[in-house]
């Protein structure tokens, strides 16, 4: 008769899941350690990667199985870190560390060694919090300025132009000229504003982030008018694009900086709705007052 506790299939599957998660995160942290800037950050990632490999070996003693890592998850986090930066990827990983800690605490009765894994996961969570933010996060304010100004200003302008001009191509052409000029104006203003304020931000980089954010927003809003003939459908898709862009950006900020998502999203979305509504009424009034028919 075996002296150790017999694990039934559901328990084995659960432990194999833990094992797979550990070996997968080992490779994720190992990849991040090779690419991240800063000696401190590289050491933290390398140490966590080694801990995850050790955790894998602990679970392997209980399952008696070799488990392959999740290649898709490894590739996904590599892509996320390249597109959105290692800070964003790490914050997502931090949520996994919290979940792993809770899971391991639920099976801590299996032995002191398992309890040690839970403590390791808590230490990983604390270590990840000490990582320095990347440069791009220092310019979040500049990005917000560009996005918010473009989305609020241009959605309002599009609503007014749509009901004043009644021609999708003409609206798109007007919005492109307006948006490009406004992007240059906002970038210049951010350059002068940042230069006048003492701080660590580079004025040229701040203006670059503002200008690029503005142009991205303008592109998202104008594209429907270039491909759709129905002007009201174009306006509807422009609003959908605006809300999606707001949601994506605020999700990024909420994860990377640990700030609430809902309040920030509703604030920006509310501004767009209010300004667009006023512009819509203004467009109708101008069209009626001047008797414009296009």
C-alpha positions as CSV (number, residue, x, y, z in Angstrom):
1,X,0.0,0.0,0.0
2,X,1.4,3.4,-0.9
3,X,2.4,5.6,2.0
4,X,1.7,8.9,0.3
5,X,-1.7,10.3,-0.2
6,X,-3.4,9.1,-3.4
7,X,-4.5,11.9,-5.7
8,X,-7.6,11.3,-7.8
9,X,-7.7,12.4,-11.5
10,X,-9.3,15.9,-10.9
11,X,-6.5,16.7,-8.4
12,X,-3.8,15.5,-10.8
13,X,-5.2,17.7,-13.5
14,X,-5.2,20.6,-11.2
15,X,-1.6,20.1,-10.2
16,X,-0.6,19.6,-13.8
17,X,-2.2,22.9,-14.5
18,X,-0.1,24.5,-11.8
19,X,3.0,22.8,-13.2
20,X,2.3,24.0,-16.8
21,X,1.7,27.5,-15.5
22,X,5.1,27.5,-13.7
23,X,7.1,26.3,-16.6
24,X,5.3,28.7,-19.0
25,X,6.0,31.7,-16.7
26,X,9.6,30.6,-16.4
27,X,10.2,31.1,-20.1
28,X,8.2,34.4,-20.1
29,X,10.3,35.9,-17.3
30,X,13.4,34.5,-18.9
31,X,12.6,36.3,-22.2
32,X,11.8,39.5,-20.4
33,X,15.1,39.3,-18.5
34,X,17.0,39.2,-21.8
35,X,15.3,42.2,-23.3
36,X,14.5,44.6,-20.4
37,X,16.7,47.6,-19.6
38,X,18.5,48.1,-16.3
39,X,20.6,45.7,-14.2
40,X,18.1,45.7,-11.4
41,X,15.2,44.8,-13.6
42,X,17.1,42.0,-15.3
43,X,18.1,40.5,-12.0
44,X,14.5,40.6,-10.7
45,X,13.2,38.9,-13.8
46,X,16.0,36.3,-13.9
47,X,15.5,35.4,-10.2
48,X,11.7,35.0,-10.7
49,X,12.4,32.8,-13.8
50,X,14.6,30.6,-11.7
51,X,12.0,30.4,-8.9
52,X,9.3,29.4,-11.4
53,X,11.5,26.6,-12.7
54,X,12.0,25.4,-9.1
55,X,8.3,25.5,-8.5
56,X,7.8,23.4,-11.7
57,X,10.1,20.8,-10.2
58,X,8.2,20.8,-6.9
59,X,4.9,20.1,-8.7
60,X,6.6,17.5,-10.9
61,X,7.4,15.5,-7.8
62,X,3.7,15.3,-7.0
63,X,2.4,14.6,-10.6
64,X,5.3,12.5,-11.8
65,X,4.9,14.0,-15.3
66,X,6.9,16.2,-17.6
67,X,4.7,19.1,-18.8
68,X,5.4,21.3,-21.8
69,X,5.1,25.1,-21.5
70,X,2.3,27.0,-23.2
71,X,4.0,28.2,-26.3
72,X,1.1,30.4,-27.4
73,X,1.1,32.2,-24.0
74,X,4.8,32.7,-24.2
75,X,4.5,34.2,-27.7
76,X,1.6,36.4,-26.6
77,X,3.5,38.0,-23.7
78,X,6.5,38.5,-25.9
79,X,4.3,40.3,-28.4
80,X,2.6,42.3,-25.6
81,X,6.0,43.4,-24.2
82,X,7.2,44.5,-27.6
83,X,4.0,46.5,-28.5
84,X,3.1,47.9,-25.1
85,X,6.3,47.7,-23.1
86,X,7.5,45.4,-20.4
87,X,5.8,47.4,-17.6
88,X,2.4,46.6,-19.1
89,X,3.3,42.9,-19.6
90,X,4.6,42.7,-16.0
91,X,1.5,44.2,-14.6
92,X,-0.5,41.6,-16.4
93,X,1.8,38.9,-15.0
94,X,1.4,40.4,-11.5
95,X,-2.3,39.5,-11.6
96,X,-1.1,35.9,-12.4
97,X,1.2,35.9,-9.3
98,X,-1.8,37.0,-7.1
99,X,-4.0,34.2,-8.5
100,X,-1.2,31.6,-8.1
101,X,-0.7,32.7,-4.5
102,X,-4.4,32.1,-3.8
103,X,-4.4,28.8,-5.6
104,X,-1.4,27.5,-3.7
105,X,-2.8,28.6,-0.4
106,X,-5.9,26.5,-1.1
107,X,-3.7,23.3,-1.4
108,X,-1.2,24.3,1.3
109,X,-2.3,21.3,3.4
110,X,-0.3,19.1,1.0
111,X,2.9,20.1,2.9
112,X,5.2,22.8,4.0
113,X,6.9,22.9,0.6
114,X,3.6,23.9,-1.1
115,X,3.2,26.7,1.5
116,X,6.6,27.9,0.5
117,X,5.5,28.3,-3.1
118,X,2.7,30.6,-2.0
119,X,5.2,32.7,-0.1
120,X,7.4,32.8,-3.1
121,X,4.5,34.0,-5.3
122,X,3.8,36.8,-2.8
123,X,7.5,37.8,-2.9
124,X,7.3,37.8,-6.7
125,X,4.3,40.2,-6.6
126,X,6.2,42.6,-4.3
127,X,9.3,42.4,-6.4
128,X,7.4,43.3,-9.6
129,X,6.0,46.3,-7.9
130,X,9.5,47.7,-7.4
131,X,10.2,47.7,-11.2
132,X,10.7,51.2,-12.6
133,X,8.2,52.5,-15.2
134,X,9.3,52.8,-18.8
135,X,9.9,56.1,-20.5
136,X,6.6,55.9,-22.4
137,X,4.7,55.8,-19.1
138,X,6.3,59.1,-18.1
139,X,4.7,60.6,-21.1
140,X,1.2,59.3,-20.4
141,X,0.0,62.9,-19.8
142,X,1.2,63.9,-23.3
143,X,-0.6,61.0,-24.8
144,X,-3.8,61.7,-22.9
145,X,-3.6,65.3,-24.1
146,X,-3.3,64.3,-27.8
147,X,-5.9,61.6,-27.6
148,X,-8.4,63.5,-25.5
149,X,-8.1,66.7,-27.5
150,X,-8.4,64.9,-30.9
151,X,-11.3,62.7,-29.9
152,X,-13.3,65.4,-28.2
153,X,-12.5,68.1,-30.7
154,X,-12.8,66.1,-33.9
155,X,-15.8,64.0,-33.0
156,X,-17.5,67.3,-32.2
157,X,-16.3,68.7,-35.6
158,X,-17.4,65.6,-37.4
159,X,-20.8,65.7,-35.9
160,X,-21.2,69.4,-36.9
161,X,-19.7,68.9,-40.4
162,X,-21.8,65.8,-41.0
163,X,-25.1,67.6,-40.5
164,X,-23.9,70.8,-42.1
165,X,-22.3,69.5,-45.3
166,X,-24.1,66.1,-45.9
167,X,-21.2,64.8,-48.0
168,X,-18.9,62.1,-46.7
169,X,-15.9,62.9,-49.0
170,X,-16.2,66.6,-48.2
171,X,-16.4,65.9,-44.5
172,X,-13.4,63.6,-44.7
173,X,-11.3,66.2,-46.6
174,X,-12.2,68.9,-44.2
175,X,-11.5,66.7,-41.1
176,X,-8.1,65.6,-42.6
177,X,-7.0,69.2,-43.1
178,X,-8.3,70.2,-39.7
179,X,-6.9,67.2,-37.9
180,X,-3.4,67.5,-39.4
181,X,-3.2,71.2,-38.6
182,X,-4.5,70.6,-35.1
183,X,-2.0,67.8,-34.5
184,X,0.9,70.1,-35.4
185,X,-0.6,72.8,-33.2
186,X,-1.0,70.5,-30.2
187,X,2.5,69.1,-30.6
188,X,3.9,72.6,-30.7
189,X,1.9,73.6,-27.6
190,X,3.1,70.6,-25.7
191,X,6.7,71.3,-26.6
192,X,6.5,74.8,-25.3
193,X,4.5,73.8,-22.2
194,X,6.9,71.0,-21.3
195,X,10.0,73.2,-22.0
196,X,8.6,75.9,-19.6
197,X,8.0,73.5,-16.8
198,X,10.9,72.1,-14.7
199,X,11.0,68.4,-14.8
200,X,12.5,65.2,-16.3
201,X,10.4,65.1,-19.4
202,X,12.0,65.9,-22.7
203,X,10.0,68.6,-24.6
204,X,10.7,67.0,-28.0
205,X,9.6,63.6,-26.9
206,X,6.5,65.0,-25.1
207,X,5.5,66.9,-28.3
208,X,6.1,63.7,-30.4
209,X,3.9,61.6,-28.1
210,X,1.1,64.2,-28.2
211,X,1.3,64.6,-32.0
212,X,1.3,60.9,-32.7
213,X,-1.6,60.3,-30.4
214,X,-3.5,63.0,-32.1
215,X,-2.8,61.7,-35.6
216,X,-3.8,58.1,-34.5
217,X,-7.1,59.4,-33.2
218,X,-7.8,61.5,-36.3
219,X,-7.1,58.4,-38.5
220,X,-9.5,56.2,-36.5
221,X,-12.2,58.8,-36.8
222,X,-11.8,59.7,-40.5
223,X,-11.4,56.2,-42.0
224,X,-15.2,55.4,-42.0
225,X,-15.9,58.5,-44.1
226,X,-13.3,57.4,-46.7
227,X,-14.9,53.9,-47.2
228,X,-18.6,54.4,-46.5
229,X,-21.1,56.3,-48.6
230,X,-23.8,56.7,-45.9
231,X,-22.7,59.8,-44.0
232,X,-24.7,59.0,-40.9
233,X,-23.3,55.4,-40.8
234,X,-19.8,56.9,-41.1
235,X,-20.5,59.1,-38.1
236,X,-21.8,56.1,-36.1
237,X,-18.6,54.1,-36.9
238,X,-16.5,57.2,-36.0
239,X,-18.1,57.2,-32.6
240,X,-17.6,53.4,-32.2
241,X,-13.9,53.9,-33.1
242,X,-13.6,56.8,-30.6
243,X,-15.0,54.7,-27.8
244,X,-12.9,51.7,-28.6
245,X,-9.8,53.9,-28.7
246,X,-10.7,55.4,-25.3
247,X,-11.3,51.9,-23.9
248,X,-8.0,50.5,-25.2
249,X,-5.9,53.4,-24.0
250,X,-7.6,53.5,-20.5
251,X,-7.2,49.8,-20.2
252,X,-3.5,50.1,-20.9
253,X,-3.2,53.0,-18.3
254,X,-5.3,51.2,-15.7
255,X,-3.1,48.1,-16.0
256,X,0.3,49.8,-16.3
257,X,-0.3,52.4,-13.6
258,X,-2.9,50.7,-11.4
259,X,-5.5,53.3,-11.8
260,X,-9.3,52.8,-12.1
261,X,-10.5,52.0,-15.6
262,X,-14.2,52.8,-15.4
263,X,-14.1,56.4,-14.1
264,X,-11.4,57.4,-16.6
265,X,-13.3,55.8,-19.5
266,X,-16.7,57.3,-18.5
267,X,-15.1,60.8,-18.1
268,X,-13.5,60.8,-21.6
269,X,-16.6,59.2,-23.2
270,X,-18.9,61.6,-21.5
271,X,-16.9,64.6,-22.8
272,X,-17.1,63.2,-26.4
273,X,-20.9,62.8,-26.1
274,X,-21.5,66.3,-24.7
275,X,-19.3,68.1,-27.1
276,X,-20.6,66.1,-30.1
277,X,-24.2,66.8,-29.1
278,X,-23.6,70.5,-28.9
279,X,-21.7,70.4,-32.2
280,X,-24.5,68.5,-33.8
281,X,-27.0,71.2,-32.8
282,X,-24.7,73.9,-34.0
283,X,-24.3,72.1,-37.3
284,X,-28.0,71.9,-37.8
285,X,-28.4,75.6,-36.8
286,X,-25.7,76.8,-39.2
287,X,-27.1,74.7,-42.0
288,X,-30.6,76.1,-41.5
289,X,-29.5,79.7,-40.9
290,X,-27.2,80.0,-43.9
291,X,-29.4,77.7,-46.1
292,X,-26.5,75.5,-47.0
293,X,-27.2,72.5,-49.2
294,X,-24.3,70.3,-50.5
